[in-house]
Structures are given as C-alpha cells and as structure tokens.
Amino acid sequence: MKYTEKLSSQYEEYTCFYNKEIYSTAYEYLGRIYHYYKYYDKKLTDNILSSFFMSVSEEMINDIHKSINIDYEKTKRITSTGTFWLFEEWILMFTYRFELEFIKDFLLDKGLPFPELDLHGLCEEMKAASLVGKKNKQQFQSAVNAITKNSSLPFLDIWFEADQHPRQPIPNGEEK
C-alpha cells in the first residue's frame, strides 16, 4: 500500500478528534480516508476499516451537519464577493469544497443524511469565478497545482470524475 504512512497519520488525526468529541473534524479525516478507500485502494488495515462501521449518533450527525453548512456558506460568501481572489482564498475554497465532497460521499454511502446543498452549483460558481480575468485564472491554476502536489492522499477531480462513479454502500464489517 503506497500511502500507508499517510493513511496512518490521517487515521490518528481522526481518532484524536473523535476521542475529543470534535466529530465534524474527525469525520473530515475519515471522509478523506474513505475517499481513498473507495476510489483507490480497498486494502486498508482492520482498525481503519472498522471505523467505517461504527455507529454515528444523532449528536454526531448534528455536529457534522452544522460544520458542513458553515463551510458551504463560507465558500459561497467568498465566491459572491469581489472579482479577484488571492491564491490563499482559492486554496480555502478548494479545501472546503473537497472536504464537503469527501464527507458527503461517506455519509451517503453509509446511508446517513447529508444537508440539501447545491454542491454542483458551488463548483460552477468557482469555475465561473476562475474565468474572470487573467489574474484569477493564474491564481486558480496555482491553487489547483498546489493542492494536487501537496495533498497527503490522492483524490478524484470533483468536477469531472466523482459524478461518474455510482454510490456504493459501505460494506458490512464482515467483508474485508
């Protein structure tokens, strides 16, 4: 497994936040791990796989949904103000957008609710914003390059690939 150390690090972060009952952040880490599992490598350690099967309480769902809505609104606010965005703002928007996609994938595959948000529309707004002027195009592309280069785990391009993969229920704990 090519990303063993990085997966272990992501899992340690998940466990740390989960144990501190900071569920929204914990499930952001678990969402990243699950994305890797779903699209890249089904061979994960038993302790990581078992985290996919843990029950998620209503309190956890509420905490996760609150964070999801905040991140979505922050991203919408950034795209709706101004006509030029700095590299750092693009990084922030991409980070929120990817995290939203990862947690959405995990929750829906687990059969849990995800807030009614227009993530496709948000992507369209971000793409449209990237086309406003040469500087935006450069900042946008620099952010894409930085995220691709510095990501701890590989990920699908959320605009072109993720929609082409069908929803896959998380297997029960007996399948490994």
Sine and cosine of phi, psi and omega as CSV:
sin_phi,cos_phi,sin_psi,cos_psi,sin_omega,cos_omega
0.00,0.00,0.89,-0.46,-0.13,-0.99
-0.90,0.44,-0.56,0.83,-0.14,-0.99
-0.95,-0.30,0.49,0.87,-0.10,-1.00
-0.81,0.58,-0.77,0.63,-0.03,-1.00
-0.89,0.45,-0.68,0.74,-0.02,-1.00
-0.93,0.38,-0.63,0.78,0.07,-1.00
-0.90,0.43,-0.67,0.75,0.03,-1.00
-0.88,0.48,-0.67,0.74,0.02,-1.00
-0.90,0.44,-0.71,0.71,0.03,-1.00
-0.88,0.47,-0.64,0.77,0.00,-1.00
-0.92,0.39,-0.64,0.77,0.06,-1.00
-0.87,0.49,-0.66,0.75,0.04,-1.00
-0.90,0.44,-0.71,0.71,0.04,-1.00
-0.83,0.56,-0.77,0.63,-0.04,-1.00
-0.87,0.49,-0.68,0.73,0.00,-1.00
-0.86,0.51,-0.77,0.64,-0.02,-1.00
-0.94,0.35,-0.59,0.81,0.04,-1.00
-0.89,0.45,-0.72,0.70,0.00,-1.00
-0.91,0.42,-0.46,0.89,0.06,-1.00
-1.00,0.05,0.05,1.00,0.00,-1.00
0.88,0.48,0.54,0.84,0.12,-0.99
-0.98,-0.18,0.97,0.25,-0.21,-0.98
-0.92,0.39,-0.58,0.81,-0.03,-1.00
-0.87,0.49,-0.71,0.71,0.02,-1.00
-0.95,0.32,-0.63,0.77,0.03,-1.00
-0.85,0.53,-0.70,0.71,-0.05,-1.00
-0.97,0.22,-0.29,0.96,0.18,-0.98
-0.91,0.42,-0.70,0.71,0.04,-1.00
-0.91,0.42,-0.69,0.72,0.00,-1.00
-0.91,0.42,-0.58,0.82,0.06,-1.00
-0.88,0.48,-0.66,0.76,0.05,-1.00
-0.89,0.46,-0.71,0.71,0.00,-1.00
-0.89,0.45,-0.70,0.71,-0.01,-1.00
-0.89,0.46,-0.65,0.76,0.04,-1.00
-0.85,0.52,-0.70,0.71,0.04,-1.00
-0.88,0.47,-0.73,0.69,0.01,-1.00
-0.86,0.52,-0.74,0.67,-0.10,-0.99
-0.92,0.38,-0.65,0.76,-0.14,-0.99
-0.96,-0.27,-0.23,0.97,-0.13,-0.99
-0.80,-0.59,-0.67,0.75,-0.14,-0.99
-0.41,-0.91,0.91,-0.41,-0.01,-1.00
-0.99,0.14,-0.06,1.00,-0.06,-1.00
-0.99,-0.16,1.00,-0.01,0.05,-1.00
-0.90,-0.43,0.28,-0.96,0.01,-1.00
-0.91,0.40,0.40,-0.92,-0.03,-1.00
-0.86,0.52,-0.63,0.78,-0.04,-1.00
-0.91,0.40,-0.60,0.80,0.04,-1.00
-0.94,0.34,-0.73,0.69,0.01,-1.00
-0.86,0.51,-0.64,0.77,-0.03,-1.00
-0.90,0.44,-0.45,0.89,0.01,-1.00
-0.92,0.39,-0.43,0.90,0.04,-1.00
-0.93,0.36,-0.41,0.91,-0.11,-0.99
-0.99,-0.14,-0.08,1.00,0.00,-1.00
-0.91,0.41,0.55,-0.83,0.03,-1.00
-0.95,0.31,0.47,-0.88,0.00,-1.00
-0.87,-0.49,0.90,-0.44,-0.07,-1.00
-0.97,0.24,0.23,-0.97,0.05,-1.00
-0.89,0.46,-0.60,0.80,0.05,-1.00
-0.87,0.50,-0.69,0.73,0.02,-1.00
-0.89,0.45,-0.73,0.69,0.00,-1.00
-0.85,0.52,-0.70,0.72,0.01,-1.00
-0.88,0.48,-0.68,0.73,0.02,-1.00
-0.90,0.44,-0.70,0.72,0.00,-1.00
-0.90,0.44,-0.72,0.69,-0.02,-1.00
-0.90,0.44,-0.63,0.78,0.03,-1.00
-0.87,0.49,-0.72,0.70,0.01,-1.00
-0.91,0.41,-0.66,0.75,0.03,-1.00
-0.85,0.52,-0.74,0.67,-0.02,-1.00
-0.90,0.44,-0.63,0.78,0.03,-1.00
-0.90,0.43,-0.74,0.68,-0.01,-1.00
-0.90,0.45,-0.64,0.77,0.03,-1.00
-0.89,0.46,-0.74,0.67,-0.02,-1.00
-0.91,0.42,-0.62,0.79,0.06,-1.00
-0.87,0.48,-0.69,0.72,-0.01,-1.00
-0.91,0.41,-0.69,0.73,0.04,-1.00
-0.87,0.48,-0.65,0.76,-0.01,-1.00
-0.89,0.45,-0.68,0.73,0.00,-1.00
-0.89,0.46,-0.72,0.69,-0.05,-1.00
-0.93,0.36,-0.38,0.92,-0.07,-1.00
-1.00,-0.03,-0.08,1.00,-0.01,-1.00
-0.91,-0.41,0.71,-0.70,0.08,-1.00
0.98,0.21,-0.03,-1.00,0.01,-1.00
-0.78,-0.63,-0.01,1.00,0.03,-1.00
-0.66,-0.75,0.70,-0.71,-0.01,-1.00
-0.83,-0.56,0.69,-0.72,0.02,-1.00
-0.95,0.32,0.32,-0.95,0.08,-1.00
-0.77,0.64,-0.73,0.68,-0.04,-1.00
-0.89,0.45,-0.59,0.81,0.03,-1.00
-0.93,0.37,-0.63,0.78,0.07,-1.00
-0.89,0.46,-0.69,0.72,0.03,-1.00
-0.85,0.52,-0.71,0.70,0.00,-1.00
-0.88,0.47,-0.72,0.70,0.00,-1.00
-0.88,0.47,-0.70,0.72,0.03,-1.00
-0.89,0.46,-0.69,0.73,-0.01,-1.00
-0.85,0.52,-0.78,0.63,0.03,-1.00
-0.85,0.52,-0.72,0.70,-0.08,-1.00
-0.90,0.44,-0.68,0.74,0.03,-1.00
-0.91,0.41,-0.70,0.71,0.01,-1.00
-0.86,0.51,-0.65,0.76,0.04,-1.00
-0.87,0.49,-0.68,0.73,-0.01,-1.00
-0.91,0.41,-0.68,0.73,-0.04,-1.00
-0.90,0.45,-0.72,0.70,-0.03,-1.00
-0.95,0.32,-0.57,0.82,0.07,-1.00
-0.87,0.50,-0.75,0.66,-0.01,-1.00
-0.85,0.53,-0.73,0.69,-0.02,-1.00
-0.89,0.45,-0.79,0.62,-0.06,-1.00
-0.88,0.48,-0.73,0.68,-0.04,-1.00
-0.92,0.39,-0.63,0.78,0.05,-1.00
-0.91,0.42,-0.48,0.88,0.02,-1.00
-0.99,0.12,-0.08,1.00,0.00,-1.00
0.99,0.14,0.35,0.94,-0.01,-1.00
-0.97,-0.22,0.38,-0.93,-0.05,-1.00
-0.96,0.29,0.49,-0.87,0.13,-0.99
-0.78,-0.63,0.68,-0.73,-0.04,-1.00
-0.83,0.56,0.51,-0.86,0.04,-1.00
-0.96,0.27,1.00,-0.04,0.01,-1.00
-0.83,-0.56,0.54,-0.84,0.01,-1.00
-1.00,-0.02,0.97,0.23,-0.02,-1.00
-0.93,0.37,-0.58,0.82,0.05,-1.00
-0.89,0.45,-0.70,0.71,0.04,-1.00
-0.88,0.48,-0.61,0.79,0.04,-1.00
-0.89,0.45,-0.68,0.74,0.06,-1.00
-0.88,0.48,-0.67,0.74,0.01,-1.00
-0.89,0.46,-0.65,0.76,0.05,-1.00
-0.89,0.46,-0.67,0.74,0.01,-1.00
-0.91,0.41,-0.68,0.73,0.02,-1.00
-0.89,0.45,-0.69,0.72,0.01,-1.00
-0.89,0.46,-0.66,0.75,0.01,-1.00
-0.89,0.45,-0.55,0.83,-0.02,-1.00
-0.93,0.38,-0.31,0.95,-0.05,-1.00
-1.00,-0.07,-0.02,1.00,-0.02,-1.00
-1.00,0.08,1.00,-0.04,0.09,-1.00
1.00,0.06,0.43,-0.90,-0.04,-1.00
-0.89,0.46,-0.65,0.76,-0.02,-1.00
-0.89,0.45,-0.66,0.75,0.04,-1.00
-0.89,0.46,-0.68,0.73,0.02,-1.00
-0.85,0.52,-0.68,0.73,-0.01,-1.00
-0.92,0.39,-0.71,0.70,-0.01,-1.00
-0.90,0.44,-0.68,0.73,0.03,-1.00
-0.85,0.52,-0.78,0.63,-0.04,-1.00
-0.91,0.42,-0.61,0.79,0.06,-1.00
-0.89,0.46,-0.65,0.76,0.02,-1.00
-0.92,0.40,-0.68,0.73,0.04,-1.00
-0.86,0.52,-0.73,0.68,0.00,-1.00
-0.88,0.47,-0.68,0.74,-0.02,-1.00
-0.91,0.42,-0.70,0.72,-0.01,-1.00
-0.91,0.42,-0.70,0.72,0.00,-1.00
-0.88,0.47,-0.68,0.73,-0.04,-1.00
-0.95,0.32,-0.62,0.78,-0.16,-0.99
-0.98,-0.18,-0.02,1.00,-0.01,-1.00
-0.91,0.43,0.68,-0.73,-0.01,-1.00
-0.96,0.29,-0.44,0.90,0.03,-1.00
-0.74,-0.68,0.46,-0.89,0.06,-1.00
-0.93,0.36,0.37,-0.93,0.03,-1.00
-0.49,-0.87,0.41,-0.91,0.04,-1.00
-0.97,0.25,0.50,-0.86,0.15,-0.99
-0.93,0.37,0.90,-0.43,-0.13,-0.99
-0.91,0.41,-0.29,0.96,-0.02,-1.00
-1.00,-0.03,-0.48,0.88,-0.16,-0.99
-0.92,-0.40,-0.42,0.91,-0.12,-0.99
-0.94,-0.35,-0.68,0.73,-0.17,-0.99
-0.86,0.52,-0.62,0.79,-0.02,-1.00
-0.93,0.37,-0.28,0.96,-0.05,-1.00
-1.00,0.03,-0.06,1.00,-0.01,-1.00
-0.96,-0.27,0.78,-0.63,-0.01,-1.00
-0.94,0.34,0.41,-0.91,0.06,-1.00
-0.89,0.46,0.71,-0.70,-0.02,-1.00
-0.83,-0.56,0.89,-0.46,0.02,-1.00
-0.87,0.49,0.57,-0.82,0.06,-1.00
-0.93,0.36,0.79,-0.61,-0.02,-1.00
-0.91,0.42,0.42,-0.91,0.02,-1.00
-0.94,0.34,0.23,-0.97,-0.11,-0.99
-0.89,0.46,-0.21,0.98,-0.02,-1.00
-0.99,0.15,-0.36,0.93,-0.02,-1.00
-1.00,-0.07,0.80,-0.60,0.02,-1.00
-0.62,-0.79,0.00,0.00,0.00,0.00
